[in-house]
């Protein structure tokens, strides 16, 4: 089952539609612009992360094993 977030669509402009996930990506990308460092931004649901964090070769594995939390909302 897909995350509800993937199905919520917001209208932007006349014929341009962005999902909520895409809007979050754009906000994050804009806030990191101009820092002078390359960033990979990967947005996945908490459920997907929990299910795949121990799968070697998966996208969540290195984040779980080597990454660090820089901001955690309650």
PDB file of N, CA, C and O in Angstrom:
ATOM      1  N   UNK A   1       0.838  -1.185   0.000  1.00  0.00           N
ATOM      2  CA  UNK A   1       0.000   0.000   0.000  1.00  0.00           C
ATOM      3  C   UNK A   1       0.882   1.247   0.000  1.00  0.00           C
ATOM      4  O   UNK A   1       1.848   1.328   0.758  1.00  0.00           O
ATOM      5  N   UNK A   2       0.566   2.166  -0.806  1.00  0.00           N
ATOM      6  CA  UNK A   2       1.336   3.406  -0.927  1.00  0.00           C
ATOM      7  C   UNK A   2       0.979   4.369   0.209  1.00  0.00           C
ATOM      8  O   UNK A   2      -0.120   4.334   0.762  1.00  0.00           O
ATOM      9  N   UNK A   3       1.921   5.205   0.525  1.00  0.00           N
ATOM     10  CA  UNK A   3       1.731   6.226   1.536  1.00  0.00           C
ATOM     11  C   UNK A   3       0.693   7.236   1.040  1.00  0.00           C
ATOM     12  O   UNK A   3       0.680   7.587  -0.140  1.00  0.00           O
ATOM     13  N   UNK A   4      -0.163   7.694   1.931  1.00  0.00           N
ATOM     14  CA  UNK A   4      -1.189   8.681   1.580  1.00  0.00           C
ATOM     15  C   UNK A   4      -0.563   9.934   0.967  1.00  0.00           C
ATOM     16  O   UNK A   4      -1.150  10.578   0.097  1.00  0.00           O
ATOM     17  N   UNK A   5       0.635  10.262   1.438  1.00  0.00           N
ATOM     18  CA  UNK A   5       1.354  11.436   0.953  1.00  0.00           C
ATOM     19  C   UNK A   5       1.554  11.407  -0.554  1.00  0.00           C
ATOM     20  O   UNK A   5       1.538  12.454  -1.201  1.00  0.00           O
ATOM     21  N   UNK A   6       1.740  10.224  -1.118  1.00  0.00           N
ATOM     22  CA  UNK A   6       1.991  10.094  -2.547  1.00  0.00           C
ATOM     23  C   UNK A   6       0.754  10.408  -3.387  1.00  0.00           C
ATOM     24  O   UNK A   6       0.867  10.686  -4.581  1.00  0.00           O
ATOM     25  N   UNK A   7      -0.414  10.365  -2.771  1.00  0.00           N
ATOM     26  CA  UNK A   7      -1.642  10.578  -3.523  1.00  0.00           C
ATOM     27  C   UNK A   7      -2.209  11.985  -3.379  1.00  0.00           C
ATOM     28  O   UNK A   7      -3.117  12.374  -4.114  1.00  0.00           O
ATOM     29  N   UNK A   8      -1.675  12.739  -2.439  1.00  0.00           N
ATOM     30  CA  UNK A   8      -2.161  14.102  -2.269  1.00  0.00           C
ATOM     31  C   UNK A   8      -1.510  14.995  -3.321  1.00  0.00           C
ATOM     32  O   UNK A   8      -0.286  15.080  -3.411  1.00  0.00           O
ATOM     33  N   UNK A   9      -2.333  15.645  -4.097  1.00  0.00           N
ATOM     34  CA  UNK A   9      -1.815  16.497  -5.169  1.00  0.00           C
ATOM     35  C   UNK A   9      -2.325  17.916  -4.959  1.00  0.00           C
ATOM     36  O   UNK A   9      -3.497  18.142  -4.657  1.00  0.00           O
ATOM     37  N   UNK A  10      -1.424  18.848  -5.126  1.00  0.00           N
ATOM     38  CA  UNK A  10      -1.781  20.251  -4.967  1.00  0.00           C
ATOM     39  C   UNK A  10      -1.576  20.965  -6.295  1.00  0.00           C
ATOM     40  O   UNK A  10      -0.596  20.724  -6.999  1.00  0.00           O
ATOM     41  N   UNK A  11      -2.505  21.836  -6.625  1.00  0.00           N
ATOM     42  CA  UNK A  11      -2.423  22.560  -7.886  1.00  0.00           C
ATOM     43  C   UNK A  11      -1.501  23.764  -7.727  1.00  0.00           C
ATOM     44  O   UNK A  11      -1.629  24.550  -6.788  1.00  0.00           O
ATOM     45  N   UNK A  12      -0.568  23.888  -8.669  1.00  0.00           N
ATOM     46  CA  UNK A  12       0.346  25.035  -8.691  1.00  0.00           C
ATOM     47  C   UNK A  12       0.321  25.600 -10.100  1.00  0.00           C
ATOM     48  O   UNK A  12       0.714  24.930 -11.055  1.00  0.00           O
ATOM     49  N   UNK A  13      -0.139  26.822 -10.224  1.00  0.00           N
ATOM     50  CA  UNK A  13      -0.232  27.434 -11.542  1.00  0.00           C
ATOM     51  C   UNK A  13      -1.435  26.890 -12.291  1.00  0.00           C
ATOM     52  O   UNK A  13      -2.310  26.254 -11.704  1.00  0.00           O
ATOM     53  N   UNK A  14      -1.472  27.144 -13.583  1.00  0.00           N
ATOM     54  CA  UNK A  14      -2.642  26.764 -14.369  1.00  0.00           C
ATOM     55  C   UNK A  14      -2.698  25.272 -14.653  1.00  0.00           C
ATOM     56  O   UNK A  14      -3.723  24.645 -14.388  1.00  0.00           O
ATOM     57  N   UNK A  15      -1.636  24.684 -15.180  1.00  0.00           N
ATOM     58  CA  UNK A  15      -1.656  23.268 -15.541  1.00  0.00           C
ATOM     59  C   UNK A  15      -0.524  22.481 -14.886  1.00  0.00           C
ATOM     60  O   UNK A  15      -0.193  21.385 -15.340  1.00  0.00           O
ATOM     61  N   UNK A  16       0.060  23.013 -13.850  1.00  0.00           N
ATOM     62  CA  UNK A  16       1.198  22.347 -13.223  1.00  0.00           C
ATOM     63  C   UNK A  16       0.769  21.765 -11.879  1.00  0.00           C
ATOM     64  O   UNK A  16       0.231  22.475 -11.029  1.00  0.00           O
ATOM     65  N   UNK A  17       1.010  20.477 -11.698  1.00  0.00           N
ATOM     66  CA  UNK A  17       0.638  19.805 -10.465  1.00  0.00           C
ATOM     67  C   UNK A  17       1.877  19.206  -9.812  1.00  0.00           C
ATOM     68  O   UNK A  17       2.705  18.586 -10.480  1.00  0.00           O
ATOM     69  N   UNK A  18       1.994  19.395  -8.511  1.00  0.00           N
ATOM     70  CA  UNK A  18       3.089  18.800  -7.758  1.00  0.00           C
ATOM     71  C   UNK A  18       2.518  18.024  -6.580  1.00  0.00           C
ATOM     72  O   UNK A  18       1.594  18.491  -5.914  1.00  0.00           O
ATOM     73  N   UNK A  19       3.065  16.845  -6.324  1.00  0.00           N
ATOM     74  CA  UNK A  19       2.635  16.094  -5.149  1.00  0.00           C
ATOM     75  C   UNK A  19       3.219  16.755  -3.915  1.00  0.00           C
ATOM     76  O   UNK A  19       4.129  17.579  -4.018  1.00  0.00           O
ATOM     77  N   UNK A  20       2.710  16.405  -2.768  1.00  0.00           N
ATOM     78  CA  UNK A  20       3.212  16.938  -1.511  1.00  0.00           C
ATOM     79  C   UNK A  20       4.688  16.587  -1.345  1.00  0.00           C
ATOM     80  O   UNK A  20       5.473  17.407  -0.869  1.00  0.00           O
ATOM     81  N   UNK A  21       5.062  15.382  -1.732  1.00  0.00           N
ATOM     82  CA  UNK A  21       6.461  14.945  -1.647  1.00  0.00           C
ATOM     83  C   UNK A  21       7.354  15.829  -2.521  1.00  0.00           C
ATOM     84  O   UNK A  21       8.452  16.205  -2.109  1.00  0.00           O
ATOM     85  N   UNK A  22       6.888  16.153  -3.711  1.00  0.00           N
ATOM     86  CA  UNK A  22       7.669  17.016  -4.602  1.00  0.00           C
ATOM     87  C   UNK A  22       7.814  18.417  -4.015  1.00  0.00           C
ATOM     88  O   UNK A  22       8.865  19.043  -4.152  1.00  0.00           O
ATOM     89  N   UNK A  23       6.770  18.905  -3.367  1.00  0.00           N
ATOM     90  CA  UNK A  23       6.847  20.222  -2.739  1.00  0.00           C
ATOM     91  C   UNK A  23       7.873  20.226  -1.613  1.00  0.00           C
ATOM     92  O   UNK A  23       8.629  21.187  -1.468  1.00  0.00           O
ATOM     93  N   UNK A  24       7.907  19.160  -0.813  1.00  0.00           N
ATOM     94  CA  UNK A  24       8.919  19.051   0.242  1.00  0.00           C
ATOM     95  C   UNK A  24      10.315  19.045  -0.363  1.00  0.00           C
ATOM     96  O   UNK A  24      11.223  19.697   0.152  1.00  0.00           O
ATOM     97  N   UNK A  25      10.485  18.312  -1.451  1.00  0.00           N
ATOM     98  CA  UNK A  25      11.785  18.243  -2.116  1.00  0.00           C
ATOM     99  C   UNK A  25      12.231  19.633  -2.565  1.00  0.00           C
ATOM    100  O   UNK A  25      13.379  20.022  -2.350  1.00  0.00           O
ATOM    101  N   UNK A  26      11.330  20.370  -3.183  1.00  0.00           N
ATOM    102  CA  UNK A  26      11.657  21.714  -3.672  1.00  0.00           C
ATOM    103  C   UNK A  26      12.026  22.628  -2.504  1.00  0.00           C
ATOM    104  O   UNK A  26      12.980  23.400  -2.601  1.00  0.00           O
ATOM    105  N   UNK A  27      11.279  22.549  -1.403  1.00  0.00           N
ATOM    106  CA  UNK A  27      11.584  23.376  -0.235  1.00  0.00           C
ATOM    107  C   UNK A  27      12.967  23.052   0.329  1.00  0.00           C
ATOM    108  O   UNK A  27      13.733  23.957   0.659  1.00  0.00           O
ATOM    109  N   UNK A  28      13.280  21.777   0.436  1.00  0.00           N
ATOM    110  CA  UNK A  28      14.588  21.363   0.952  1.00  0.00           C
ATOM    111  C   UNK A  28      15.687  21.823   0.011  1.00  0.00           C
ATOM    112  O   UNK A  28      16.700  22.364   0.454  1.00  0.00           O
ATOM    113  N   UNK A  29      15.494  21.611  -1.281  1.00  0.00           N
ATOM    114  CA  UNK A  29      16.497  21.988  -2.279  1.00  0.00           C
ATOM    115  C   UNK A  29      16.770  23.494  -2.231  1.00  0.00           C
ATOM    116  O   UNK A  29      17.922  23.924  -2.295  1.00  0.00           O
ATOM    117  N   UNK A  30      15.714  24.282  -2.119  1.00  0.00           N
ATOM    118  CA  UNK A  30      15.887  25.740  -2.064  1.00  0.00           C
ATOM    119  C   UNK A  30      16.621  26.173  -0.792  1.00  0.00           C
ATOM    120  O   UNK A  30      17.436  27.095  -0.825  1.00  0.00           O
ATOM    121  N   UNK A  31      16.331  25.511   0.319  1.00  0.00           N
ATOM    122  CA  UNK A  31      16.992  25.896   1.569  1.00  0.00           C
ATOM    123  C   UNK A  31      18.470  25.521   1.578  1.00  0.00           C
ATOM    124  O   UNK A  31      19.252  26.141   2.300  1.00  0.00           O
ATOM    125  N   UNK A  32      18.873  24.519   0.791  1.00  0.00           N
ATOM    126  CA  UNK A  32      20.274  24.099   0.736  1.00  0.00           C
ATOM    127  C   UNK A  32      21.058  24.792  -0.373  1.00  0.00           C
ATOM    128  O   UNK A  32      22.282  24.678  -0.434  1.00  0.00           O
ATOM    129  N   UNK A  33      20.362  25.505  -1.244  1.00  0.00           N
ATOM    130  CA  UNK A  33      21.016  26.185  -2.363  1.00  0.00           C
ATOM    131  C   UNK A  33      22.017  27.221  -1.854  1.00  0.00           C
ATOM    132  O   UNK A  33      21.759  27.934  -0.884  1.00  0.00           O
ATOM    133  N   UNK A  34      23.141  27.285  -2.516  1.00  0.00           N
ATOM    134  CA  UNK A  34      24.145  28.277  -2.175  1.00  0.00           C
ATOM    135  C   UNK A  34      25.081  27.888  -1.047  1.00  0.00           C
ATOM    136  O   UNK A  34      25.907  28.701  -0.632  1.00  0.00           O
ATOM    137  N   UNK A  35      24.976  26.671  -0.540  1.00  0.00           N
ATOM    138  CA  UNK A  35      25.844  26.251   0.558  1.00  0.00           C
ATOM    139  C   UNK A  35      27.227  25.821   0.076  1.00  0.00           C
ATOM    140  O   UNK A  35      28.153  25.711   0.880  1.00  0.00           O
ATOM    141  N   UNK A  36      27.376  25.578  -1.219  1.00  0.00           N
ATOM    142  CA  UNK A  36      28.679  25.212  -1.753  1.00  0.00           C
ATOM    143  C   UNK A  36      29.046  23.751  -1.570  1.00  0.00           C
ATOM    144  O   UNK A  36      30.206  23.378  -1.742  1.00  0.00           O
ATOM    145  N   UNK A  37      28.077  22.923  -1.223  1.00  0.00           N
ATOM    146  CA  UNK A  37      28.320  21.491  -1.051  1.00  0.00           C
ATOM    147  C   UNK A  37      27.273  20.711  -1.840  1.00  0.00           C
ATOM    148  O   UNK A  37      26.120  21.134  -1.921  1.00  0.00           O
ATOM    149  N   UNK A  38      27.659  19.590  -2.417  1.00  0.00           N
ATOM    150  CA  UNK A  38      26.669  18.763  -3.112  1.00  0.00           C
ATOM    151  C   UNK A  38      25.827  17.972  -2.109  1.00  0.00           C
ATOM    152  O   UNK A  38      26.337  17.515  -1.085  1.00  0.00           O
ATOM    153  N   UNK A  39      24.561  17.816  -2.405  1.00  0.00           N
ATOM    154  CA  UNK A  39      23.653  17.061  -1.551  1.00  0.00           C
ATOM    155  C   UNK A  39      22.825  16.112  -2.395  1.00  0.00           C
ATOM    156  O   UNK A  39      22.402  16.453  -3.500  1.00  0.00           O
ATOM    157  N   UNK A  40      22.597  14.927  -1.871  1.00  0.00           N
ATOM    158  CA  UNK A  40      21.621  14.007  -2.446  1.00  0.00           C
ATOM    159  C   UNK A  40      20.405  14.055  -1.537  1.00  0.00           C
ATOM    160  O   UNK A  40      20.502  13.775  -0.342  1.00  0.00           O
ATOM    161  N   UNK A  41      19.280  14.404  -2.095  1.00  0.00           N
ATOM    162  CA  UNK A  41      18.052  14.480  -1.314  1.00  0.00           C
ATOM    163  C   UNK A  41      17.167  13.319  -1.724  1.00  0.00           C
ATOM    164  O   UNK A  41      16.750  13.220  -2.877  1.00  0.00           O
ATOM    165  N   UNK A  42      16.886  12.448  -0.780  1.00  0.00           N
ATOM    166  CA  UNK A  42      16.059  11.277  -1.049  1.00  0.00           C
ATOM    167  C   UNK A  42      14.937  11.264  -0.021  1.00  0.00           C
ATOM    168  O   UNK A  42      15.188  11.112   1.174  1.00  0.00           O
ATOM    169  N   UNK A  43      13.717  11.422  -0.476  1.00  0.00           N
ATOM    170  CA  UNK A  43      12.564  11.427   0.416  1.00  0.00           C
ATOM    171  C   UNK A  43      11.861  10.081   0.336  1.00  0.00           C
ATOM    172  O   UNK A  43      11.371   9.687  -0.722  1.00  0.00           O
ATOM    173  N   UNK A  44      11.816   9.384   1.457  1.00  0.00           N
ATOM    174  CA  UNK A  44      11.080   8.123   1.523  1.00  0.00           C
ATOM    175  C   UNK A  44      10.220   8.155   2.777  1.00  0.00           C
ATOM    176  O   UNK A  44      10.500   8.906   3.711  1.00  0.00           O
ATOM    177  N   UNK A  45       9.180   7.344   2.795  1.00  0.00           N
ATOM    178  CA  UNK A  45       8.308   7.304   3.961  1.00  0.00           C
ATOM    179  C   UNK A  45       9.017   6.596   5.112  1.00  0.00           C
ATOM    180  O   UNK A  45       9.955   5.827   4.903  1.00  0.00           O
ATOM    181  N   UNK A  46       8.557   6.866   6.317  1.00  0.00           N
ATOM    182  CA  UNK A  46       9.132   6.220   7.497  1.00  0.00           C
ATOM    183  C   UNK A  46       8.950   4.710   7.416  1.00  0.00           C
ATOM    184  O   UNK A  46       9.836   3.950   7.806  1.00  0.00           O
ATOM    185  N   UNK A  47       7.801   4.279   6.911  1.00  0.00           N
ATOM    186  CA  UNK A  47       7.527   2.845   6.767  1.00  0.00           C
ATOM    187  C   UNK A  47       8.524   2.199   5.808  1.00  0.00           C
ATOM    188  O   UNK A  47       9.065   1.134   6.104  1.00  0.00           O
ATOM    189  N   UNK A  48       8.769   2.832   4.665  1.00  0.00           N
ATOM    190  CA  UNK A  48       9.723   2.302   3.684  1.00  0.00           C
ATOM    191  C   UNK A  48      11.120   2.226   4.301  1.00  0.00           C
ATOM    192  O   UNK A  48      11.832   1.239   4.119  1.00  0.00           O
ATOM    193  N   UNK A  49      11.506   3.279   5.033  1.00  0.00           N
ATOM    194  CA  UNK A  49      12.818   3.288   5.679  1.00  0.00           C
ATOM    195  C   UNK A  49      12.946   2.126   6.661  1.00  0.00           C
ATOM    196  O   UNK A  49      13.933   1.391   6.633  1.00  0.00           O
ATOM    197  N   UNK A  50      11.951   1.963   7.526  1.00  0.00           N
ATOM    198  CA  UNK A  50      11.996   0.899   8.532  1.00  0.00           C
ATOM    199  C   UNK A  50      12.050  -0.483   7.888  1.00  0.00           C
ATOM    200  O   UNK A  50      12.736  -1.373   8.391  1.00  0.00           O
ATOM    201  N   UNK A  51      11.337  -0.669   6.789  1.00  0.00           N
ATOM    202  CA  UNK A  51      11.317  -1.971   6.121  1.00  0.00           C
ATOM    203  C   UNK A  51      12.617  -2.271   5.382  1.00  0.00           C
ATOM    204  O   UNK A  51      12.962  -3.439   5.202  1.00  0.00           O
ATOM    205  N   UNK A  52      13.341  -1.244   4.951  1.00  0.00           N
ATOM    206  CA  UNK A  52      14.511  -1.478   4.106  1.00  0.00           C
ATOM    207  C   UNK A  52      15.842  -1.050   4.726  1.00  0.00           C
ATOM    208  O   UNK A  52      16.876  -1.126   4.062  1.00  0.00           O
ATOM    209  N   UNK A  53      15.839  -0.610   5.962  1.00  0.00           N
ATOM    210  CA  UNK A  53      17.069  -0.085   6.556  1.00  0.00           C
ATOM    211  C   UNK A  53      18.154  -1.139   6.762  1.00  0.00           C
ATOM    212  O   UNK A  53      19.328  -0.785   6.869  1.00  0.00           O
ATOM    213  N   UNK A  54      17.800  -2.408   6.822  1.00  0.00           N
ATOM    214  CA  UNK A  54      18.782  -3.478   7.015  1.00  0.00           C
ATOM    215  C   UNK A  54      19.080  -4.250   5.736  1.00  0.00           C
ATOM    216  O   UNK A  54      19.797  -5.250   5.773  1.00  0.00           O
ATOM    217  N   UNK A  55      18.543  -3.804   4.614  1.00  0.00           N
ATOM    218  CA  UNK A  55      18.762  -4.468   3.327  1.00  0.00           C
ATOM    219  C   UNK A  55      20.028  -3.898   2.693  1.00  0.00           C
ATOM    220  O   UNK A  55      20.052  -2.748   2.256  1.00  0.00           O
ATOM    221  N   UNK A  56      21.082  -4.720   2.648  1.00  0.00           N
ATOM    222  CA  UNK A  56      22.345  -4.271   2.066  1.00  0.00           C
ATOM    223  C   UNK A  56      22.127  -3.963   0.587  1.00  0.00           C
ATOM    224  O   UNK A  56      21.564  -4.777  -0.144  1.00  0.00           O
ATOM    225  N   UNK A  57      22.566  -2.806   0.157  1.00  0.00           N
ATOM    226  CA  UNK A  57      22.369  -2.369  -1.222  1.00  0.00           C
ATOM    227  C   UNK A  57      21.147  -1.492  -1.392  1.00  0.00           C
ATOM    228  O   UNK A  57      20.960  -0.888  -2.448  1.00  0.00           O
ATOM    229  N   UNK A  58      20.314  -1.413  -0.372  1.00  0.00           N
ATOM    230  CA  UNK A  58      19.132  -0.568  -0.428  1.00  0.00           C
ATOM    231  C   UNK A  58      19.481   0.882  -0.156  1.00  0.00           C
ATOM    232  O   UNK A  58      20.555   1.178   0.370  1.00  0.00           O
ATOM    233  N   UNK A  59      18.600   1.770  -0.502  1.00  0.00           N
ATOM    234  CA  UNK A  59      18.856   3.197  -0.359  1.00  0.00           C
ATOM    235  C   UNK A  59      18.885   3.618   1.108  1.00  0.00           C
ATOM    236  O   UNK A  59      19.575   4.576   1.456  1.00  0.00           O
ATOM    237  N   UNK A  60      18.155   2.926   1.969  1.00  0.00           N
ATOM    238  CA  UNK A  60      18.098   3.303   3.380  1.00  0.00           C
ATOM    239  C   UNK A  60      19.250   2.729   4.199  1.00  0.00           C
ATOM    240  O   UNK A  60      19.532   3.228   5.289  1.00  0.00           O
ATOM    241  N   UNK A  61      19.915   1.704   3.705  1.00  0.00           N
ATOM    242  CA  UNK A  61      20.972   1.036   4.466  1.00  0.00           C
ATOM    243  C   UNK A  61      22.119   1.975   4.855  1.00  0.00           C
ATOM    244  O   UNK A  61      22.442   2.059   6.040  1.00  0.00           O
ATOM    245  N   UNK A  62      22.750   2.686   3.906  1.00  0.00           N
ATOM    246  CA  UNK A  62      23.855   3.564   4.315  1.00  0.00           C
ATOM    247  C   UNK A  62      23.401   4.712   5.220  1.00  0.00           C
ATOM    248  O   UNK A  62      24.153   5.149   6.092  1.00  0.00           O
ATOM    249  N   UNK A  63      22.195   5.192   5.019  1.00  0.00           N
ATOM    250  CA  UNK A  63      21.687   6.262   5.882  1.00  0.00           C
ATOM    251  C   UNK A  63      21.526   5.747   7.306  1.00  0.00           C
ATOM    252  O   UNK A  63      21.854   6.447   8.265  1.00  0.00           O
ATOM    253  N   UNK A  64      21.024   4.529   7.444  1.00  0.00           N
ATOM    254  CA  UNK A  64      20.837   3.939   8.762  1.00  0.00           C
ATOM    255  C   UNK A  64      22.174   3.593   9.410  1.00  0.00           C
ATOM    256  O   UNK A  64      22.364   3.804  10.608  1.00  0.00           O
ATOM    257  N   UNK A  65      23.077   3.072   8.630  1.00  0.00           N
ATOM    258  CA  UNK A  65      24.361   2.595   9.168  1.00  0.00           C
ATOM    259  C   UNK A  65      25.373   3.723   9.402  1.00  0.00           C
ATOM    260  O   UNK A  65      26.050   3.743  10.430  1.00  0.00           O
ATOM    261  N   UNK A  66      25.478   4.650   8.464  1.00  0.00           N
ATOM    262  CA  UNK A  66      26.531   5.664   8.525  1.00  0.00           C
ATOM    263  C   UNK A  66      26.022   7.094   8.697  1.00  0.00           C
ATOM    264  O   UNK A  66      26.798   7.999   9.004  1.00  0.00           O
ATOM    265  N   UNK A  67      24.740   7.294   8.502  1.00  0.00           N
ATOM    266  CA  UNK A  67      24.204   8.655   8.559  1.00  0.00           C
ATOM    267  C   UNK A  67      24.000   9.150   9.976  1.00  0.00           C
ATOM    268  O   UNK A  67      24.117   8.393  10.940  1.00  0.00           O
ATOM    269  N   UNK A  68      23.693  10.431  10.087  1.00  0.00           N
ATOM    270  CA  UNK A  68      23.382  10.995  11.389  1.00  0.00           C
ATOM    271  C   UNK A  68      22.190  11.930  11.248  1.00  0.00           C
ATOM    272  O   UNK A  68      21.999  12.565  10.211  1.00  0.00           O
ATOM    273  N   UNK A  69      21.404  12.002  12.293  1.00  0.00           N
ATOM    274  CA  UNK A  69      20.226  12.853  12.311  1.00  0.00           C
ATOM    275  C   UNK A  69      20.686  14.283  12.553  1.00  0.00           C
ATOM    276  O   UNK A  69      21.370  14.563  13.538  1.00  0.00           O
ATOM    277  N   UNK A  70      20.312  15.180  11.660  1.00  0.00           N
ATOM    278  CA  UNK A  70      20.674  16.581  11.848  1.00  0.00           C
ATOM    279  C   UNK A  70      19.476  17.406  12.311  1.00  0.00           C
ATOM    280  O   UNK A  70      19.643  18.515  12.819  1.00  0.00           O
ATOM    281  N   UNK A  71      18.277  16.873  12.138  1.00  0.00           N
ATOM    282  CA  UNK A  71      17.073  17.519  12.634  1.00  0.00           C
ATOM    283  C   UNK A  71      15.996  16.467  12.750  1.00  0.00           C
ATOM    284  O   UNK A  71      15.748  15.718  11.805  1.00  0.00           O
ATOM    285  N   UNK A  72      15.358  16.403  13.894  1.00  0.00           N
ATOM    286  CA  UNK A  72      14.289  15.428  14.075  1.00  0.00           C
ATOM    287  C   UNK A  72      13.078  16.130  14.662  1.00  0.00           C
ATOM    288  O   UNK A  72      13.129  16.667  15.768  1.00  0.00           O
ATOM    289  N   UNK A  73      11.999  16.120  13.914  1.00  0.00           N
ATOM    290  CA  UNK A  73      10.754  16.700  14.400  1.00  0.00           C
ATOM    291  C   UNK A  73      10.097  15.718  15.359  1.00  0.00           C
ATOM    292  O   UNK A  73      10.255  14.505  15.222  1.00  0.00           O
ATOM    293  N   UNK A  74       9.373  16.236  16.312  1.00  0.00           N
ATOM    294  CA  UNK A  74       8.726  15.385  17.310  1.00  0.00           C
ATOM    295  C   UNK A  74       7.835  14.420  16.601  1.00  0.00           C
ATOM    296  O   UNK A  74       7.182  13.597  17.242  1.00  0.00           O
TER     297      UNK A  74
END
